[in-house]
């Protein structure tokens, strides 16, 4: 089940896993929750500018990433907020997150030296016209594989 609600439990979940401090005044969260209320994953959008926002994701299971969830996650920045791009910054040693982002359609853009203290940040972006997760658009073969 996809929930777009600024509930304190969703902020606590992503803040605990990522070690950040998102709050409703600086971020919007979209959450994947089981029928019995267990949080499976949370996506936060923050650092909004005229054309961009930053995406952060926390989960303890890959099962949260359903087509319905991805459509909601990508609808928000591109359709609701009318942003031209979204940006994700990933720790350099988090290969799993980098591979998932690539499979979803994100493109490598830059490396930020020491963004995470002793670790670099890998900047990945998705432009609105590159996004195949907006309802009604057909996903590429690579993206279909990401859901398999």
N, CA, C and O atoms as a GROMACS GRO file, in nm:
protein
  592
    1UNK      N    1   0.085  -0.116   0.000
    1UNK     CA    2   0.000   0.000   0.000
    1UNK      C    3   0.091   0.124   0.000
    1UNK      O    4   0.189   0.130   0.074
    2UNK      N    5   0.057   0.221  -0.082
    2UNK     CA    6   0.134   0.344  -0.093
    2UNK      C    7   0.062   0.453  -0.014
    2UNK      O    8  -0.057   0.477  -0.034
    3UNK      N    9   0.136   0.519   0.075
    3UNK     CA   10   0.077   0.624   0.157
    3UNK      C   11   0.156   0.752   0.139
    3UNK      O   12   0.277   0.756   0.159
    4UNK      N   13   0.086   0.856   0.101
    4UNK     CA   14   0.146   0.989   0.090
    4UNK      C   15   0.087   1.070   0.205
    4UNK      O   16  -0.016   1.137   0.191
    5UNK      N   17   0.155   1.063   0.318
    5UNK     CA   18   0.109   1.128   0.440
    5UNK      C   19   0.232   1.164   0.522
    5UNK      O   20   0.326   1.085   0.531
    6UNK      N   21   0.232   1.280   0.580
    6UNK     CA   22   0.348   1.327   0.654
    6UNK      C   23   0.341   1.281   0.801
    6UNK      O   24   0.344   1.362   0.893
    7UNK      N   25   0.332   1.151   0.819
    7UNK     CA   26   0.316   1.091   0.952
    7UNK      C   27   0.452   1.082   1.021
    7UNK      O   28   0.552   1.047   0.958
    8UNK      N   29   0.458   1.114   1.150
    8UNK     CA   30   0.586   1.108   1.223
    8UNK      C   31   0.657   0.973   1.214
    8UNK      O   32   0.780   0.969   1.214
    9UNK      N   33   0.584   0.864   1.207
    9UNK     CA   34   0.647   0.732   1.199
    9UNK      C   35   0.727   0.716   1.070
    9UNK      O   36   0.831   0.650   1.070
   10UNK      N   37   0.680   0.774   0.961
   10UNK     CA   38   0.752   0.764   0.834
   10UNK      C   39   0.883   0.844   0.839
   10UNK      O   40   0.986   0.799   0.788
   11UNK      N   41   0.877   0.961   0.902
   11UNK     CA   42   1.000   1.040   0.918
   11UNK      C   43   1.098   0.969   1.011
   11UNK      O   44   1.218   0.968   0.985
   12UNK      N   45   1.047   0.911   1.119
   12UNK     CA   46   1.134   0.839   1.212
   12UNK      C   47   1.203   0.722   1.142
   12UNK      O   48   1.320   0.695   1.166
   13UNK      N   49   1.129   0.653   1.055
   13UNK     CA   50   1.183   0.538   0.983
   13UNK      C   51   1.301   0.578   0.895
   13UNK      O   52   1.409   0.521   0.906
   14UNK      N   53   1.280   0.677   0.807
   14UNK     CA   54   1.387   0.716   0.715
   14UNK      C   55   1.502   0.782   0.789
   14UNK      O   56   1.619   0.762   0.755
   15UNK      N   57   1.471   0.863   0.891
   15UNK     CA   58   1.577   0.929   0.968
   15UNK      C   59   1.665   0.827   1.039
   15UNK      O   60   1.787   0.842   1.044
   16UNK      N   61   1.603   0.724   1.096
   16UNK     CA   62   1.678   0.621   1.167
   16UNK      C   63   1.770   0.543   1.074
   16UNK      O   64   1.886   0.520   1.106
   17UNK      N   65   1.719   0.502   0.959
   17UNK     CA   66   1.800   0.422   0.866
   17UNK      C   67   1.911   0.503   0.802
   17UNK      O   68   2.024   0.455   0.790
   18UNK      N   69   1.880   0.626   0.760
   18UNK     CA   70   1.980   0.707   0.688
   18UNK      C   71   2.064   0.796   0.779
   18UNK      O   72   2.164   0.852   0.735
   19UNK      N   73   2.025   0.809   0.906
   19UNK     CA   74   2.099   0.896   0.996
   19UNK      C   75   2.086   1.043   0.958
   19UNK      O   76   2.182   1.119   0.967
   20UNK      N   77   1.966   1.081   0.916
   20UNK     CA   78   1.939   1.219   0.875
   20UNK      C   79   1.832   1.278   0.966
   20UNK      O   80   1.791   1.213   1.063
   21UNK      N   81   1.787   1.399   0.937
   21UNK     CA   82   1.685   1.461   1.019
   21UNK      C   83   1.580   1.529   0.930
   21UNK      O   84   1.564   1.651   0.935
   22UNK      N   85   1.511   1.450   0.849
   22UNK     CA   86   1.401   1.506   0.770
   22UNK      C   87   1.285   1.539   0.862
   22UNK      O   88   1.256   1.465   0.956
   23UNK      N   89   1.220   1.649   0.835
   23UNK     CA   90   1.101   1.691   0.907
   23UNK      C   91   0.998   1.738   0.804
   23UNK      O   92   1.034   1.768   0.690
   24UNK      N   93   0.870   1.744   0.844
   24UNK     CA   94   0.767   1.784   0.747
   24UNK      C   95   0.786   1.924   0.688
   24UNK      O   96   0.732   1.953   0.581
   25UNK      N   97   0.859   2.010   0.754
   25UNK     CA   98   0.878   2.144   0.699
   25UNK      C   99   0.987   2.151   0.593
   25UNK      O  100   0.997   2.251   0.522
   26UNK      N  101   1.068   2.044   0.579
   26UNK     CA  102   1.173   2.045   0.476
   26UNK      C  103   1.165   1.928   0.379
   26UNK      O  104   1.240   1.924   0.282
   27UNK      N  105   1.074   1.834   0.403
   27UNK     CA  106   1.068   1.714   0.318
   27UNK      C  107   0.924   1.664   0.306
   27UNK      O  108   0.840   1.686   0.392
   28UNK      N  109   0.900   1.594   0.196
   28UNK     CA  110   0.774   1.525   0.170
   28UNK      C  111   0.808   1.376   0.162
   28UNK      O  112   0.905   1.339   0.095
   29UNK      N  113   0.730   1.291   0.228
   29UNK     CA  114   0.758   1.148   0.224
   29UNK      C  115   0.645   1.071   0.156
   29UNK      O  116   0.528   1.104   0.167
   30UNK      N  117   0.687   0.965   0.087
   30UNK     CA  118   0.595   0.868   0.029
   30UNK      C  119   0.639   0.733   0.084
   30UNK      O  120   0.756   0.698   0.079
   31UNK      N  121   0.543   0.658   0.138
   31UNK     CA  122   0.579   0.536   0.209
   31UNK      C  123   0.509   0.414   0.152
   31UNK      O  124   0.398   0.421   0.100
   32UNK      N  125   0.578   0.301   0.164
   32UNK     CA  126   0.523   0.172   0.127
   32UNK      C  127   0.497   0.096   0.258
   32UNK      O  128   0.588   0.073   0.337
   33UNK      N  129   0.370   0.059   0.277
   33UNK     CA  130   0.330  -0.001   0.404
   33UNK      C  131   0.249  -0.127   0.375
   33UNK      O  132   0.168  -0.130   0.282
   34UNK      N  133   0.271  -0.231   0.453
   34UNK     CA  134   0.194  -0.354   0.437
   34UNK      C  135   0.051  -0.332   0.486
   34UNK      O  136   0.023  -0.233   0.553
   35UNK      N  137  -0.038  -0.423   0.452
   35UNK     CA  138  -0.178  -0.412   0.494
   35UNK      C  139  -0.191  -0.405   0.646
   35UNK      O  140  -0.283  -0.341   0.698
   36UNK      N  141  -0.098  -0.470   0.719
   36UNK     CA  142  -0.106  -0.466   0.866
   36UNK      C  143  -0.028  -0.349   0.926
   36UNK      O  144  -0.009  -0.343   1.047
   37UNK      N  145   0.018  -0.256   0.843
   37UNK     CA  146   0.079  -0.133   0.893
   37UNK      C  147   0.230  -0.131   0.907
   37UNK      O  148   0.285  -0.033   0.957
   38UNK      N  149   0.298  -0.237   0.863
   38UNK     CA  150   0.445  -0.240   0.875
   38UNK      C  151   0.506  -0.156   0.762
   38UNK      O  152   0.473  -0.173   0.645
   39UNK      N  153   0.595  -0.065   0.799
   39UNK     CA  154   0.663   0.019   0.701
   39UNK      C  155   0.770  -0.064   0.630
   39UNK      O  156   0.855  -0.125   0.694
   40UNK      N  157   0.764  -0.064   0.495
   40UNK     CA  158   0.861  -0.140   0.417
   40UNK      C  159   0.965  -0.050   0.351
   40UNK      O  160   1.076  -0.093   0.323
   41UNK      N  161   0.928   0.075   0.326
   41UNK     CA  162   1.020   0.168   0.262
   41UNK      C  163   0.963   0.308   0.264
   41UNK      O  164   0.841   0.327   0.263
   42UNK      N  165   1.053   0.406   0.265
   42UNK     CA  166   1.012   0.547   0.264
   42UNK      C  167   1.103   0.623   0.168
   42UNK      O  168   1.225   0.607   0.170
   43UNK      N  169   1.042   0.705   0.084
   43UNK     CA  170   1.115   0.795  -0.004
   43UNK      C  171   1.087   0.937   0.043
   43UNK      O  172   0.971   0.974   0.065
   44UNK      N  173   1.193   1.016   0.057
   44UNK     CA  174   1.178   1.157   0.096
   44UNK      C  175   1.225   1.246  -0.017
   44UNK      O  176   1.326   1.218  -0.082
   45UNK      N  177   1.152   1.352  -0.040
   45UNK     CA  178   1.193   1.456  -0.133
   45UNK      C  179   1.227   1.580  -0.052
   45UNK      O  180   1.150   1.622   0.034
   46UNK      N  181   1.345   1.637  -0.079
   46UNK     CA  182   1.391   1.753  -0.003
   46UNK      C  183   1.474   1.843  -0.093
   46UNK      O  184   1.487   1.818  -0.213
   47UNK      N  185   1.530   1.948  -0.034
   47UNK     CA  186   1.615   2.043  -0.107
   47UNK      C  187   1.551   2.088  -0.238
   47UNK      O  188   1.610   2.077  -0.346
   48UNK      N  189   1.430   2.137  -0.227
   48UNK     CA  190   1.355   2.182  -0.344
   48UNK      C  191   1.413   2.313  -0.398
   48UNK      O  192   1.440   2.406  -0.322
   49UNK      N  193   1.430   2.317  -0.528
   49UNK     CA  194   1.467   2.442  -0.596
   49UNK      C  195   1.368   2.459  -0.711
   49UNK      O  196   1.274   2.380  -0.725
   50UNK      N  197   1.388   2.560  -0.791
   50UNK     CA  198   1.292   2.587  -0.898
   50UNK      C  199   1.275   2.468  -0.993
   50UNK      O  200   1.164   2.440  -1.037
   51UNK      N  201   1.384   2.399  -1.025
   51UNK     CA  202   1.378   2.294  -1.126
   51UNK      C  203   1.413   2.154  -1.074
   51UNK      O  204   1.404   2.057  -1.150
   52UNK      N  205   1.451   2.141  -0.948
   52UNK     CA  206   1.507   2.016  -0.898
   52UNK      C  207   1.460   1.989  -0.754
   52UNK      O  208   1.425   2.081  -0.681
   53UNK      N  209   1.462   1.862  -0.718
   53UNK     CA  210   1.452   1.823  -0.577
   53UNK      C  211   1.539   1.699  -0.559
   53UNK      O  212   1.570   1.628  -0.654
   54UNK      N  213   1.577   1.676  -0.434
   54UNK     CA  214   1.663   1.562  -0.403
   54UNK      C  215   1.578   1.448  -0.349
   54UNK      O  216   1.486   1.468  -0.270
   55UNK      N  217   1.609   1.327  -0.394
   55UNK     CA  218   1.538   1.207  -0.354
   55UNK      C  219   1.627   1.125  -0.263
   55UNK      O  220   1.744   1.104  -0.293
   56UNK      N  221   1.571   1.078  -0.150
   56UNK     CA  222   1.641   0.988  -0.058
   56UNK      C  223   1.549   0.871  -0.028
   56UNK      O  224   1.428   0.890  -0.014
   57UNK      N  225   1.605   0.751  -0.019
   57UNK     CA  226   1.524   0.631   0.000
   57UNK      C  227   1.582   0.548   0.112
   57UNK      O  228   1.704   0.532   0.124
   58UNK      N  229   1.493   0.493   0.196
   58UNK     CA  230   1.535   0.401   0.302
   58UNK      C  231   1.440   0.282   0.302
   58UNK      O  232   1.318   0.297   0.289
   59UNK      N  233   1.498   0.164   0.317
   59UNK     CA  234   1.418   0.042   0.323
   59UNK      C  235   1.499  -0.070   0.384
   59UNK      O  236   1.622  -0.070   0.379
   60UNK      N  237   1.430  -0.165   0.441
   60UNK     CA  238   1.496  -0.285   0.493
   60UNK      C  239   1.464  -0.406   0.407
   60UNK      O  240   1.508  -0.517   0.437
   61UNK      N  241   1.386  -0.384   0.300
   61UNK     CA  242   1.351  -0.492   0.209
   61UNK      C  243   1.328  -0.437   0.068
   61UNK      O  244   1.272  -0.329   0.053
   62UNK      N  245   1.371  -0.509  -0.034
   62UNK     CA  246   1.345  -0.462  -0.170
   62UNK      C  247   1.199  -0.479  -0.213
   62UNK      O  248   1.160  -0.427  -0.317
   63UNK      N  249   1.118  -0.550  -0.136
   63UNK     CA  250   0.979  -0.576  -0.172
   63UNK      C  251   0.891  -0.452  -0.173
   63UNK      O  252   0.778  -0.457  -0.222
   64UNK      N  253   0.940  -0.341  -0.119
   64UNK     CA  254   0.858  -0.219  -0.114
   64UNK      C  255   0.845  -0.154  -0.252
   64UNK      O  256   0.754  -0.074  -0.273
   65UNK      N  257   0.934  -0.187  -0.344
   65UNK     CA  258   0.944  -0.117  -0.471
   65UNK      C  259   0.852  -0.180  -0.577
   65UNK      O  260   0.898  -0.246  -0.670
   66UNK      N  261   0.723  -0.160  -0.560
   66UNK     CA  262   0.625  -0.210  -0.656
   66UNK      C  263   0.604  -0.106  -0.767
   66UNK      O  264   0.644   0.009  -0.753
   67UNK      N  265   0.542  -0.147  -0.875
   67UNK     CA  266   0.510  -0.053  -0.983
   67UNK      C  267   0.424   0.062  -0.929
   67UNK      O  268   0.447   0.177  -0.963
   68UNK      N  269   0.325   0.031  -0.846
   68UNK     CA  270   0.238   0.134  -0.789
   68UNK      C  271   0.321   0.234  -0.708
   68UNK      O  272   0.300   0.356  -0.717
   69UNK      N  273   0.413   0.184  -0.630
   69UNK     CA  274   0.498   0.272  -0.548
   69UNK      C  275   0.586   0.360  -0.637
   69UNK      O  276   0.595   0.481  -0.615
   70UNK      N  277   0.649   0.300  -0.737
   70UNK     CA  278   0.737   0.377  -0.825
   70UNK      C  279   0.658   0.482  -0.903
   70UNK      O  280   0.708   0.593  -0.923
   71UNK      N  281   0.538   0.449  -0.947
   71UNK     CA  282   0.456   0.548  -1.016
   71UNK      C  283   0.424   0.665  -0.925
   71UNK      O  284   0.426   0.780  -0.969
   72UNK      N  285   0.394   0.639  -0.798
   72UNK     CA  286   0.365   0.747  -0.703
   72UNK      C  287   0.490   0.830  -0.676
   72UNK      O  288   0.484   0.953  -0.672
   73UNK      N  289   0.603   0.762  -0.657
   73UNK     CA  290   0.729   0.831  -0.627
   73UNK      C  291   0.768   0.924  -0.740
   73UNK      O  292   0.809   1.038  -0.715
   74UNK      N  293   0.757   0.880  -0.863
   74UNK     CA  294   0.801   0.965  -0.974
   74UNK      C  295   0.692   1.063  -1.020
   74UNK      O  296   0.724   1.165  -1.082
   75UNK      N  297   0.566   1.034  -0.990
   75UNK     CA  298   0.459   1.128  -1.021
   75UNK      C  299   0.476   1.256  -0.939
   75UNK      O  300   0.457   1.367  -0.990
   76UNK      N  301   0.512   1.240  -0.813
   76UNK     CA  302   0.519   1.356  -0.724
   76UNK      C  303   0.613   1.466  -0.776
   76UNK      O  304   0.568   1.579  -0.794
   77UNK      N  305   0.742   1.438  -0.801
   77UNK     CA  306   0.829   1.549  -0.844
   77UNK      C  307   0.799   1.600  -0.985
   77UNK      O  308   0.803   1.721  -1.010
   78UNK      N  309   0.768   1.509  -1.076
   78UNK     CA  310   0.753   1.549  -1.215
   78UNK      C  311   0.614   1.602  -1.249
   78UNK      O  312   0.602   1.699  -1.324
   79UNK      N  313   0.510   1.541  -1.196
   79UNK     CA  314   0.374   1.582  -1.231
   79UNK      C  315   0.317   1.682  -1.130
   79UNK      O  316   0.261   1.784  -1.169
   80UNK      N  317   0.330   1.652  -1.001
   80UNK     CA  318   0.273   1.741  -0.899
   80UNK      C  319   0.356   1.868  -0.884
   80UNK      O  320   0.301   1.979  -0.885
   81UNK      N  321   0.488   1.852  -0.869
   81UNK     CA  322   0.575   1.968  -0.844
   81UNK      C  323   0.629   2.034  -0.971
   81UNK      O  324   0.685   2.143  -0.967
   82UNK      N  325   0.611   1.966  -1.085
   82UNK     CA  326   0.658   2.018  -1.214
   82UNK      C  327   0.809   2.046  -1.217
   82UNK      O  328   0.853   2.145  -1.276
   83UNK      N  329   0.887   1.959  -1.154
   83UNK     CA  330   1.033   1.971  -1.157
   83UNK      C  331   1.086   1.913  -1.287
   83UNK      O  332   1.027   1.821  -1.343
   84UNK      N  333   1.196   1.966  -1.334
   84UNK     CA  334   1.261   1.916  -1.456
   84UNK      C  335   1.350   1.796  -1.427
   84UNK      O  336   1.374   1.714  -1.515
   85UNK      N  337   1.400   1.786  -1.302
   85UNK     CA  338   1.493   1.678  -1.268
   85UNK      C  339   1.481   1.644  -1.121
   85UNK      O  340   1.432   1.723  -1.040
   86UNK      N  341   1.528   1.521  -1.087
   86UNK     CA  342   1.548   1.483  -0.948
   86UNK      C  343   1.691   1.435  -0.935
   86UNK      O  344   1.750   1.381  -1.029
   87UNK      N  345   1.746   1.455  -0.817
   87UNK     CA  346   1.885   1.421  -0.790
   87UNK      C  347   1.892   1.325  -0.673
   87UNK      O  348   1.821   1.341  -0.574
   88UNK      N  349   1.977   1.224  -0.684
   88UNK     CA  350   2.005   1.132  -0.574
   88UNK      C  351   2.155   1.134  -0.550
   88UNK      O  352   2.234   1.130  -0.645
   89UNK      N  353   2.196   1.141  -0.425
   89UNK     CA  354   2.338   1.135  -0.390
   89UNK      C  355   2.357   1.011  -0.304
   89UNK      O  356   2.296   0.998  -0.198
   90UNK      N  357   2.442   0.921  -0.352
   90UNK     CA  358   2.459   0.788  -0.291
   90UNK      C  359   2.602   0.772  -0.243
   90UNK      O  360   2.696   0.814  -0.311
   91UNK      N  361   2.619   0.710  -0.126
   91UNK     CA  362   2.755   0.682  -0.079
   91UNK      C  363   2.826   0.594  -0.181
   91UNK      O  364   2.768   0.501  -0.237
   92UNK      N  365   2.954   0.625  -0.205
   92UNK     CA  366   3.030   0.557  -0.310
   92UNK      C  367   3.036   0.406  -0.292
   92UNK      O  368   3.046   0.333  -0.391
   93UNK      N  369   3.031   0.357  -0.170
   93UNK     CA  370   3.040   0.212  -0.149
   93UNK      C  371   2.903   0.144  -0.144
   93UNK      O  372   2.896   0.023  -0.119
   94UNK      N  373   2.796   0.217  -0.168
   94UNK     CA  374   2.663   0.157  -0.171
   94UNK      C  375   2.630   0.117  -0.315
   94UNK      O  376   2.550   0.181  -0.383
   95UNK      N  377   2.694   0.010  -0.358
   95UNK     CA  378   2.678  -0.039  -0.495
   95UNK      C  379   2.535  -0.082  -0.524
   95UNK      O  380   2.485  -0.062  -0.634
   96UNK      N  381   2.469  -0.142  -0.425
   96UNK     CA  382   2.331  -0.189  -0.447
   96UNK      C  383   2.240  -0.071  -0.482
   96UNK      O  384   2.161  -0.080  -0.576
   97UNK      N  385   2.251   0.038  -0.408
   97UNK     CA  386   2.167   0.156  -0.437
   97UNK      C  387   2.200   0.215  -0.574
   97UNK      O  388   2.110   0.258  -0.646
   98UNK      N  389   2.327   0.217  -0.609
   98UNK     CA  390   2.366   0.269  -0.739
   98UNK      C  391   2.308   0.184  -0.852
   98UNK      O  392   2.261   0.237  -0.952
   99UNK      N  393   2.312   0.053  -0.836
   99UNK     CA  394   2.258  -0.037  -0.938
   99UNK      C  395   2.107  -0.024  -0.950
   99UNK      O  396   2.052  -0.026  -1.060
  100UNK      N  397   2.039  -0.012  -0.837
  100UNK     CA  398   1.894   0.005  -0.840
  100UNK      C  399   1.859   0.135  -0.911
  100UNK      O  400   1.770   0.138  -0.996
  101UNK      N  401   1.929   0.244  -0.876
  101UNK     CA  402   1.902   0.372  -0.941
  101UNK      C  403   1.926   0.366  -1.091
  101UNK      O  404   1.848   0.420  -1.169
  102UNK      N  405   2.033   0.300  -1.132
  102UNK     CA  406   2.060   0.285  -1.276
  102UNK      C  407   1.946   0.207  -1.343
  102UNK      O  408   1.900   0.245  -1.451
  103UNK      N  409   1.902   0.098  -1.280
  103UNK     CA  410   1.795   0.017  -1.337
  103UNK      C  411   1.664   0.096  -1.346
  103UNK      O  412   1.582   0.070  -1.434
  104UNK      N  413   1.644   0.189  -1.255
  104UNK     CA  414   1.523   0.271  -1.257
  104UNK      C  415   1.530   0.382  -1.361
  104UNK      O  416   1.428   0.443  -1.394
  105UNK      N  417   1.650   0.408  -1.413
  105UNK     CA  418   1.664   0.511  -1.516
  105UNK      C  419   1.748   0.630  -1.476
  105UNK      O  420   1.760   0.725  -1.554
  106UNK      N  421   1.806   0.628  -1.356
  106UNK     CA  422   1.894   0.737  -1.316
  106UNK      C  423   2.025   0.728  -1.393
  106UNK      O  424   2.066   0.620  -1.435
  107UNK      N  425   2.089   0.842  -1.412
  107UNK     CA  426   2.213   0.852  -1.488
  107UNK      C  427   2.321   0.911  -1.398
  107UNK      O  428   2.297   1.008  -1.326
  108UNK      N  429   2.442   0.851  -1.404
  108UNK     CA  430   2.556   0.905  -1.329
  108UNK      C  431   2.586   1.046  -1.378
  108UNK      O  432   2.585   1.072  -1.498
  109UNK      N  433   2.613   1.134  -1.284
  109UNK     CA  434   2.641   1.272  -1.323
  109UNK      C  435   2.773   1.324  -1.267
  109UNK      O  436   2.844   1.396  -1.337
  110UNK      N  437   2.807   1.291  -1.142
  110UNK     CA  438   2.928   1.347  -1.083
  110UNK      C  439   2.967   1.272  -0.957
  110UNK      O  440   2.892   1.189  -0.905
  111UNK      N  441   3.086   1.304  -0.909
  111UNK     CA  442   3.136   1.252  -0.781
  111UNK      C  443   3.166   1.371  -0.692
  111UNK      O  444   3.233   1.466  -0.733
  112UNK      N  445   3.115   1.367  -0.569
  112UNK     CA  446   3.139   1.473  -0.471
  112UNK      C  447   3.240   1.422  -0.369
  112UNK      O  448   3.208   1.338  -0.286
  113UNK      N  449   3.361   1.474  -0.376
  113UNK     CA  450   3.468   1.428  -0.287
  113UNK      C  451   3.432   1.455  -0.141
  113UNK      O  452   3.392   1.565  -0.104
  114UNK      N  453   3.447   1.351  -0.058
  114UNK     CA  454   3.426   1.358   0.086
  114UNK      C  455   3.287   1.409   0.127
  114UNK      O  456   3.273   1.469   0.233
  115UNK      N  457   3.188   1.386   0.045
  115UNK     CA  458   3.051   1.429   0.075
  115UNK      C  459   3.000   1.364   0.203
  115UNK      O  460   2.926   1.425   0.280
  116UNK      N  461   3.039   1.239   0.224
  116UNK     CA  462   3.000   1.165   0.344
  116UNK      C  463   3.121   1.146   0.436
  116UNK      O  464   3.150   1.033   0.476
  117UNK      N  465   3.190   1.253   0.468
  117UNK     CA  466   3.308   1.243   0.553
  117UNK      C  467   3.424   1.187   0.474
  117UNK      O  468   3.480   1.256   0.389
  118UNK      N  469   3.460   1.063   0.501
  118UNK     CA  470   3.570   0.998   0.429
  118UNK      C  471   3.523   0.932   0.299
  118UNK      O  472   3.606   0.880   0.224
  119UNK      N  473   3.395   0.934   0.273
  119UNK     CA  474   3.341   0.869   0.153
  119UNK      C  475   3.291   0.974   0.056
  119UNK      O  476   3.239   1.079   0.096
  120UNK      N  477   3.307   0.945  -0.072
  120UNK     CA  478   3.254   1.033  -0.176
  120UNK      C  479   3.105   1.008  -0.196
  120UNK      O  480   3.053   0.901  -0.163
  121UNK      N  481   3.037   1.108  -0.249
  121UNK     CA  482   2.897   1.094  -0.288
  121UNK      C  483   2.889   1.081  -0.439
  121UNK      O  484   2.954   1.155  -0.512
  122UNK      N  485   2.809   0.987  -0.484
  122UNK     CA  486   2.786   0.968  -0.627
  122UNK      C  487   2.655   1.038  -0.662
  122UNK      O  488   2.550   1.003  -0.608
  123UNK      N  489   2.662   1.136  -0.751
  123UNK     CA  490   2.543   1.211  -0.791
  123UNK      C  491   2.480   1.143  -0.912
  123UNK      O  492   2.544   1.122  -1.014
  124UNK      N  493   2.353   1.110  -0.897
  124UNK     CA  494   2.277   1.052  -1.007
  124UNK      C  495   2.154   1.138  -1.028
  124UNK      O  496   2.097   1.192  -0.933
  125UNK      N  497   2.112   1.150  -1.154
  125UNK     CA  498   1.998   1.234  -1.185
  125UNK      C  499   1.904   1.164  -1.279
  125UNK      O  500   1.941   1.074  -1.354
  126UNK      N  501   1.779   1.210  -1.273
  126UNK     CA  502   1.680   1.168  -1.371
  126UNK      C  503   1.607   1.294  -1.417
  126UNK      O  504   1.555   1.371  -1.336
  127UNK      N  505   1.605   1.312  -1.548
  127UNK     CA  506   1.528   1.422  -1.607
  127UNK      C  507   1.385   1.376  -1.630
  127UNK      O  508   1.360   1.257  -1.648
  128UNK      N  509   1.294   1.469  -1.630
  128UNK     CA  510   1.153   1.435  -1.648
  128UNK      C  511   1.131   1.354  -1.776
  128UNK      O  512   1.056   1.257  -1.777
  129UNK      N  513   1.197   1.395  -1.885
  129UNK     CA  514   1.176   1.325  -2.012
  129UNK      C  515   1.240   1.185  -2.014
  129UNK      O  516   1.210   1.106  -2.104
  130UNK      N  517   1.326   1.155  -1.918
  130UNK     CA  518   1.388   1.023  -1.908
  130UNK      C  519   1.307   0.926  -1.822
  130UNK      O  520   1.334   0.806  -1.820
  131UNK      N  521   1.209   0.978  -1.752
  131UNK     CA  522   1.134   0.896  -1.655
  131UNK      C  523   1.025   0.815  -1.724
  131UNK      O  524   0.936   0.871  -1.789
  132UNK      N  525   1.033   0.684  -1.708
  132UNK     CA  526   0.933   0.593  -1.766
  132UNK      C  527   0.838   0.538  -1.660
  132UNK      O  528   0.761   0.446  -1.687
  133UNK      N  529   0.843   0.595  -1.538
  133UNK     CA  530   0.760   0.545  -1.430
  133UNK      C  531   0.633   0.627  -1.412
  133UNK      O  532   0.548   0.592  -1.330
  134UNK      N  533   0.620   0.734  -1.489
  134UNK     CA  534   0.497   0.812  -1.481
  134UNK      C  535   0.387   0.730  -1.547
  134UNK      O  536   0.404   0.681  -1.659
  135UNK      N  537   0.276   0.717  -1.479
  135UNK     CA  538   0.166   0.633  -1.527
  135UNK      C  539   0.131   0.667  -1.671
  135UNK      O  540   0.115   0.784  -1.707
  136UNK      N  541   0.119   0.564  -1.753
  136UNK     CA  542   0.086   0.582  -1.893
  136UNK      C  543   0.207   0.575  -1.984
  136UNK      O  544   0.192   0.560  -2.106
  137UNK      N  545   0.328   0.585  -1.928
  137UNK     CA  546   0.448   0.572  -2.009
  137UNK      C  547   0.496   0.428  -2.001
  137UNK      O  548   0.480   0.362  -1.898
  138UNK      N  549   0.553   0.378  -2.108
  138UNK     CA  550   0.601   0.241  -2.110
  138UNK      C  551   0.743   0.235  -2.056
  138UNK      O  552   0.829   0.312  -2.099
  139UNK      N  553   0.770   0.142  -1.961
  139UNK     CA  554   0.906   0.126  -1.912
  139UNK      C  555   0.994   0.056  -2.016
  139UNK      O  556   0.947  -0.025  -2.095
  140UNK      N  557   1.122   0.089  -2.013
  140UNK     CA  558   1.216   0.022  -2.102
  140UNK      C  559   1.238  -0.121  -2.054
  140UNK      O  560   1.196  -0.157  -1.944
  141UNK      N  561   1.303  -0.202  -2.136
  141UNK     CA  562   1.333  -0.340  -2.100
  141UNK      C  563   1.418  -0.346  -1.974
  141UNK      O  564   1.397  -0.432  -1.889
  142UNK      N  565   1.515  -0.254  -1.961
  142UNK     CA  566   1.601  -0.249  -1.842
  142UNK      C  567   1.518  -0.222  -1.717
  142UNK      O  568   1.543  -0.281  -1.612
  143UNK      N  569   1.420  -0.134  -1.728
  143UNK     CA  570   1.336  -0.102  -1.614
  143UNK      C  571   1.242  -0.216  -1.579
  143UNK      O  572   1.214  -0.239  -1.461
  144UNK      N  573   1.193  -0.288  -1.679
  144UNK     CA  574   1.109  -0.406  -1.652
  144UNK      C  575   1.190  -0.508  -1.575
  144UNK      O  576   1.138  -0.574  -1.485
  145UNK      N  577   1.319  -0.521  -1.609
  145UNK     CA  578   1.408  -0.614  -1.540
  145UNK      C  579   1.425  -0.574  -1.394
  145UNK      O  580   1.438  -0.661  -1.307
  146UNK      N  581   1.426  -0.444  -1.365
  146UNK     CA  582   1.443  -0.396  -1.227
  146UNK      C  583   1.329  -0.442  -1.138
  146UNK      O  584   1.348  -0.462  -1.018
  147UNK      N  585   1.210  -0.459  -1.194
  147UNK     CA  586   1.095  -0.503  -1.116
  147UNK      C  587   1.085  -0.654  -1.105
  147UNK      O  588   1.009  -0.704  -1.022
  148UNK      N  589   1.160  -0.727  -1.185
  148UNK     CA  590   1.150  -0.873  -1.185
  148UNK      C  591   1.201  -0.935  -1.056
  148UNK      O  592   1.198  -1.057  -1.041
   0.00000   0.00000   0.00000
